[in-house]
Structures are given as structure tokens and as C-alpha cells.
């Protein structure tokens, strides 16, 4: 019975995390909201096993409660471009140097999105 209660609590937490992500995306300016929604669709297609959540108020996706990747909108820091980033839980290690953050722009191509999707799949483990 305790195990089931723990499962139910975890499910409620995941539902709340998913709702928080939807709300975080909805609050973004139009151009960034469209880009965040595009990133969300890409992550869900590439790694449906990742759980939606927020990370410092940013839309994020996690594995076993640890953030794997997240979208950082430019408006939060008043910078030139938004980024799609991978956190330390991402399994991207490739030699001694590898990229963990990518500038993203509404004009990115299907090839750009496919490259990110491949990294998300790899990062999700």
C-alpha cells in the first residue's frame, strides 16, 4: 500500500511538472513561445521517455528527476538569441570536448532540428 501511495504521489508530481512547463511556455513572448513549442515537439518526438518540467522557470525535460535538456528564452536575459541546452545528466560525452548549448532561431531548418533531435535521443540515454 505504501508503494502505491508513493507511485500516486510521483504521478501527481509529474502532472504538476508538466502543467508548470505548459504555463512557462504560455508566458513567453509570441516569437519565443513558438520556438519553445517547436523545441517541445522535437523533444517529445526524439525522446518521449523524458518527463516535462521546468528548470529555473525554463521549459525542460528530465530523466529520473534530473534535467537532461532545456530551452532558455532570450527574453529572460535580454540577449540576442534563445538557446537549447543540455545539462550534466545528458549522455553526450564525446572525447574530451563536446557542445552542450546551441543558439536556436525561428528560422532554423529541418536539418538543424534533426541534428538537435539526434542529440536529444543520445542525451536521453
VOPAGU-2260 file (C-alpha; in pm, 1 decimal, decimal comma):
REM VOPAGU-2260
SITE   aa  ch    i         X         Y         Z
SITE  UNK   A    0       0,0       0,0       0,0
SITE  UNK   A    1     287,7     238,6      77,5
SITE  UNK   A    2     441,9     164,4    -260,5
SITE  UNK   A    3     115,7     253,2    -437,5
SITE  UNK   A    4      86,1     575,9    -238,5
SITE  UNK   A    5     440,9     664,4    -344,0
SITE  UNK   A    6     353,1     590,3    -709,0
SITE  UNK   A    7      43,9     812,0    -689,9
SITE  UNK   A    8     242,0    1096,4    -532,2
SITE  UNK   A    9     507,1    1068,7    -803,4
SITE  UNK   A   10     237,7    1074,8   -1074,2
SITE  UNK   A   11      86,1    1387,7    -922,0
SITE  UNK   A   12     429,6    1548,3    -917,0
SITE  UNK   A   13     487,1    1465,1   -1284,1
SITE  UNK   A   14     146,4    1604,9   -1377,4
SITE  UNK   A   15     223,1    1925,3   -1186,5
SITE  UNK   A   16     564,8    1947,6   -1354,0
SITE  UNK   A   17     407,7    1905,4   -1698,3
SITE  UNK   A   18     150,0    2174,6   -1621,4
SITE  UNK   A   19     424,0    2409,3   -1497,7
SITE  UNK   A   20     605,9    2360,8   -1828,3
SITE  UNK   A   21     289,8    2441,8   -2026,9
SITE  UNK   A   22     243,7    2757,1   -1817,7
SITE  UNK   A   23     608,8    2861,0   -1859,9
SITE  UNK   A   24     581,2    2830,0   -2237,4
SITE  UNK   A   25     248,7    3016,8   -2244,1
SITE  UNK   A   26     405,3    3316,5   -2064,9
SITE  UNK   A   27     673,7    3367,6   -2330,5
SITE  UNK   A   28     652,2    3640,4   -2596,5
SITE  UNK   A   29     495,2    3515,2   -2921,5
SITE  UNK   A   30     817,8    3450,2   -3113,6
SITE  UNK   A   31     981,4    3266,3   -2823,4
SITE  UNK   A   32     663,1    3074,6   -2742,1
SITE  UNK   A   33     651,4    2940,1   -3098,0
SITE  UNK   A   34    1017,1    2839,3   -3075,0
SITE  UNK   A   35     967,8    2675,8   -2732,1
SITE  UNK   A   36     668,8    2481,9   -2866,9
SITE  UNK   A   37     880,3    2367,8   -3161,0
SITE  UNK   A   38    1153,9    2252,6   -2920,7
SITE  UNK   A   39     892,1    2073,4   -2708,2
SITE  UNK   A   40     754,5    1889,0   -3011,1
SITE  UNK   A   41    1107,0    1794,4   -3117,7
SITE  UNK   A   42    1198,9    1659,1   -2772,7
SITE  UNK   A   43     874,9    1462,4   -2737,2
SITE  UNK   A   44     931,5    1301,9   -3079,0
SITE  UNK   A   45    1301,9    1231,3   -3017,2
SITE  UNK   A   46    1279,1    1111,2   -2656,5
SITE  UNK   A   47     921,4    1050,6   -2538,8
SITE  UNK   A   48    1056,9     886,2   -2223,1
SITE  UNK   A   49    1175,3    1222,8   -2088,6
SITE  UNK   A   50     945,2    1395,6   -1841,4
SITE  UNK   A   51     841,7    1758,0   -1898,3
SITE  UNK   A   52     918,1    2000,5   -1617,1
SITE  UNK   A   53    1069,7    2342,0   -1557,4
SITE  UNK   A   54    1426,8    2430,9   -1470,7
SITE  UNK   A   55    1470,1    2777,9   -1319,4
SITE  UNK   A   56    1139,4    2860,1   -1487,4
SITE  UNK   A   57    1257,4    2735,9   -1829,7
SITE  UNK   A   58    1084,2    2454,2   -2021,6
SITE  UNK   A   59    1289,9    2141,8   -1950,6
SITE  UNK   A   60    1287,6    1763,7   -1984,7
SITE  UNK   A   61    1419,4    1517,8   -1728,4
SITE  UNK   A   62    1514,9    1153,6   -1678,6
SITE  UNK   A   63    1467,9    1009,0   -1330,7
SITE  UNK   A   64    1411,2    1360,2   -1195,4
SITE  UNK   A   65    1737,2    1500,6   -1336,9
SITE  UNK   A   66    1721,4    1763,7   -1610,3
SITE  UNK   A   67    1862,1    1642,5   -1940,2
SITE  UNK   A   68    1782,1    1939,3   -2164,8
SITE  UNK   A   69    1607,3    2274,8   -2152,7
SITE  UNK   A   70    1505,4    2576,0   -2360,4
SITE  UNK   A   71    1639,1    2911,8   -2241,6
SITE  UNK   A   72    1445,0    3205,3   -2391,7
SITE  UNK   A   73    1638,0    3516,9   -2487,8
SITE  UNK   A   74    1391,8    3746,6   -2309,5
SITE  UNK   A   75    1492,2    3609,6   -1967,2
SITE  UNK   A   76    1840,9    3758,3   -2000,9
SITE  UNK   A   77    1777,8    4023,9   -2266,7
SITE  UNK   A   78    2026,0    3863,0   -2504,2
SITE  UNK   A   79    2033,3    3822,3   -2880,3
SITE  UNK   A   80    1919,6    3461,5   -2913,4
SITE  UNK   A   81    1747,3    3178,0   -2728,8
SITE  UNK   A   82    1935,2    2857,3   -2657,2
SITE  UNK   A   83    1861,6    2487,7   -2633,4
SITE  UNK   A   84    2094,3    2336,1   -2375,2
SITE  UNK   A   85    2191,4    2004,5   -2223,5
SITE  UNK   A   86    2256,7    1965,0   -1852,8
SITE  UNK   A   87    2505,5    1731,8   -1682,8
SITE  UNK   A   88    2258,5    1438,1   -1681,2
SITE  UNK   A   89    2277,3    1430,9   -2061,8
SITE  UNK   A   90    2481,3    1142,7   -2201,0
SITE  UNK   A   91    2664,3    1345,2   -2465,6
SITE  UNK   A   92    3024,7    1274,4   -2373,5
SITE  UNK   A   93    3230,8    1254,7   -2691,7
SITE  UNK   A   94    3605,5    1263,5   -2635,3
SITE  UNK   A   95    3743,0    1548,0   -2428,3
SITE  UNK   A   96    3525,5    1829,8   -2571,7
SITE  UNK   A   97    3158,4    1844,1   -2674,9
SITE  UNK   A   98    2892,5    2110,8   -2713,9
SITE  UNK   A   99    2617,4    2143,2   -2453,9
SITE  UNK   A  100    2439,4    2461,4   -2570,8
SITE  UNK   A  101    2306,7    2566,9   -2909,2
SITE  UNK   A  102    2170,7    2901,9   -3020,5
SITE  UNK   A  103    1827,7    2849,6   -3174,4
SITE  UNK   A  104    1638,9    3084,0   -3403,8
SITE  UNK   A  105    1287,4    3068,1   -3551,1
SITE  UNK   A  106    1445,3    3031,3   -3896,5
SITE  UNK   A  107    1625,2    2707,2   -3812,3
SITE  UNK   A  108    1582,9    2442,3   -4079,0
SITE  UNK   A  109    1453,2    2087,5   -4063,4
SITE  UNK   A  110    1817,7    1973,9   -4080,2
SITE  UNK   A  111    1901,3    2189,9   -3776,8
SITE  UNK   A  112    1608,4    2042,6   -3588,4
SITE  UNK   A  113    1709,0    1688,1   -3689,1
SITE  UNK   A  114    2061,1    1749,7   -3554,4
SITE  UNK   A  115    1917,8    1863,2   -3219,4
SITE  UNK   A  116    1675,3    1571,1   -3215,1
SITE  UNK   A  117    1963,4    1325,1   -3260,9
SITE  UNK   A  118    2144,1    1484,7   -2967,2
SITE  UNK   A  119    1828,2    1468,7   -2754,0
SITE  UNK   A  120    1792,2    1099,1   -2833,8
SITE  UNK   A  121    2156,2    1039,4   -2736,5
SITE  UNK   A  122    2127,1    1257,6   -2423,7
SITE  UNK   A  123    1814,9    1073,2   -2308,2
SITE  UNK   A  124    2021,3     755,8   -2285,8
